[in-house]
Amino acid sequence: MATIRVQREDFDAGAEAAGLAGGRKDVGAVVTFVGYCRDEGGRLGALELEHYPGMAEVEMARVAREAETRWPLIGVTAIHRFGRIAPGEQIVCVAVAAAHRGEAFAAAEMLMDYLKTRAPFWKRAVLADGAVEGWVEAKGGDDSAVARWGAAG
């Protein structure tokens, strides 16, 4: 059963990973990915992230279930923040526990590819000078990354 959270507050990725391992003797690997807000060379003051409440969690859980059907996973945690995120702050955490590293790496990568392209989150840039840009469009490379996983989307 996956742990899915959408929250305004920060998270402790180390604690999330430790919670997945939890002293279990069948866990051989925990892969954790943390995505951060970049400053875009000093140009960005913050990102404003919005989500569709309820739908975001449902989509994140759907993708986690898909990963659990593809690989023999022991645990999955996916956390996505919303609100105003400053450069250097954490945005997203995906942690996957499995008996072997290959499954954990693959599942974490698939989860991030889908979170980036399919989960209902929107972001816009607040520039360092205070100007607010429009909503950020998905990049073509993001769609290409998710396409390699096949039917999950």
C-alpha positions as CSV (number, residue, x, y, z in Angstrom):
1,M,0.0,0.0,0.0
2,A,1.5,3.3,-1.1
3,T,1.7,6.4,1.0
4,I,0.6,9.4,-1.0
5,R,0.6,13.0,0.4
6,V,0.0,16.4,-1.1
7,Q,1.0,19.1,1.4
8,R,2.1,22.7,1.8
9,E,4.8,21.9,4.4
10,D,8.2,20.5,3.8
11,F,9.2,16.9,4.3
12,D,12.1,14.9,5.6
13,A,13.2,12.6,2.7
14,G,15.6,10.6,5.0
15,A,12.8,9.9,7.5
16,E,10.5,8.8,4.6
17,A,13.2,6.4,3.3
18,A,13.9,5.0,6.8
19,G,10.2,4.5,7.3
20,L,10.0,2.4,4.2
21,A,12.9,0.2,5.2
22,G,11.6,0.1,8.8
23,G,14.1,-2.6,9.9
24,R,12.5,-5.1,7.5
25,K,14.8,-7.9,6.5
26,D,13.3,-8.3,3.0
27,V,14.2,-4.7,1.9
28,G,17.4,-4.8,-0.1
29,A,17.2,-1.3,-1.6
30,V,15.4,2.0,-1.0
31,V,15.7,4.5,-3.8
32,T,14.8,8.1,-3.0
33,F,14.4,11.0,-5.4
34,V,13.9,14.6,-4.2
35,G,13.2,17.3,-6.7
36,Y,14.2,20.9,-5.7
37,C,13.2,24.3,-6.9
38,R,16.0,25.8,-9.0
39,D,16.8,29.6,-9.2
40,E,17.3,29.4,-13.0
41,G,20.6,31.3,-12.8
42,G,19.3,33.9,-10.3
43,R,16.2,34.7,-12.5
44,L,13.6,32.9,-10.4
45,G,12.4,34.2,-7.0
46,A,9.9,31.3,-6.4
47,L,7.5,28.8,-7.9
48,E,3.8,28.9,-7.2
49,L,2.5,25.3,-7.3
50,E,-1.2,24.6,-7.4
51,H,-3.0,21.3,-7.6
52,Y,-6.5,19.9,-8.1
53,P,-7.3,18.7,-4.5
54,G,-8.5,15.1,-4.4
55,M,-7.7,14.4,-8.0
56,A,-4.0,14.9,-7.5
57,E,-3.9,12.3,-4.7
58,V,-6.0,9.9,-6.8
59,E,-3.7,10.2,-9.8
60,M,-0.6,9.8,-7.7
61,A,-2.1,6.6,-6.1
62,R,-3.0,5.3,-9.5
63,V,0.5,5.6,-10.7
64,A,1.9,4.0,-7.5
65,R,-0.4,1.1,-8.0
66,E,0.8,0.7,-11.6
67,A,4.4,0.6,-10.4
68,E,3.4,-2.0,-7.8
69,T,2.0,-4.2,-10.6
70,R,5.1,-3.8,-12.8
71,W,7.7,-4.5,-10.1
72,P,7.8,-6.5,-6.8
73,L,7.9,-3.5,-4.6
74,I,7.8,-3.6,-0.8
75,G,6.8,0.1,-0.3
76,V,6.2,3.3,-2.1
77,T,5.9,6.9,-0.8
78,A,5.1,9.9,-3.0
79,I,4.9,13.4,-1.6
80,H,4.3,16.6,-3.7
81,R,4.2,20.0,-2.2
82,F,2.0,23.0,-3.2
83,G,2.1,26.7,-2.5
84,R,5.0,29.0,-2.8
85,I,8.3,27.2,-3.1
86,A,11.6,29.2,-3.0
87,P,14.8,28.2,-4.8
88,G,16.6,25.5,-2.9
89,E,13.4,24.2,-1.3
90,Q,12.1,20.6,-1.9
91,I,9.1,20.1,-4.1
92,V,8.7,16.4,-4.5
93,C,9.8,13.1,-3.0
94,V,9.5,9.6,-4.4
95,A,10.8,6.8,-2.3
96,V,10.6,3.1,-3.3
97,A,11.6,0.0,-1.4
98,A,12.2,-3.3,-3.1
99,A,14.3,-6.5,-2.5
100,H,16.6,-5.4,-5.4
101,R,17.9,-2.0,-6.6
102,G,16.9,-2.5,-10.2
103,E,13.2,-2.6,-9.4
104,A,13.5,0.3,-6.9
105,F,15.3,2.5,-9.4
106,A,13.0,1.7,-12.3
107,A,9.8,2.2,-10.2
108,A,11.1,5.6,-8.8
109,E,12.0,6.8,-12.3
110,M,8.6,5.8,-13.7
111,L,6.8,7.4,-10.8
112,M,8.7,10.7,-11.3
113,D,8.1,10.7,-15.1
114,Y,4.3,10.3,-14.5
115,L,4.2,12.8,-11.7
116,K,5.9,15.4,-13.9
117,T,3.5,14.9,-16.8
118,R,0.2,13.4,-15.7
119,A,-0.5,14.5,-12.1
120,P,-2.8,17.6,-11.9
121,F,-0.2,20.1,-10.6
122,W,0.4,23.5,-12.2
123,K,3.3,25.8,-11.6
124,R,4.1,29.4,-12.5
125,A,7.3,31.3,-12.0
126,V,7.6,34.4,-9.8
127,L,10.7,36.1,-11.0
128,A,13.4,37.6,-8.7
129,D,12.1,41.1,-9.7
130,G,8.6,40.2,-8.6
131,A,7.1,39.7,-12.0
132,V,4.8,36.7,-12.4
133,E,5.0,34.6,-15.5
134,G,2.2,32.5,-17.0
135,W,1.7,28.8,-16.1
136,V,4.6,26.7,-17.1
137,E,4.0,24.2,-20.0
138,A,5.3,20.7,-20.0
139,K,8.5,20.1,-21.9
140,G,8.6,17.8,-24.9
141,G,11.3,15.8,-23.2
142,D,9.0,15.1,-20.3
143,D,6.4,13.5,-22.6
144,S,9.2,11.4,-24.3
145,A,10.4,10.2,-20.9
146,V,6.9,9.0,-19.9
147,A,6.2,7.4,-23.3
148,R,8.8,4.7,-22.8
149,W,6.8,3.3,-19.9
150,G,3.9,2.3,-22.2
151,A,0.3,1.9,-21.1
152,A,0.5,3.4,-17.5
153,G,-0.6,6.9,-18.6
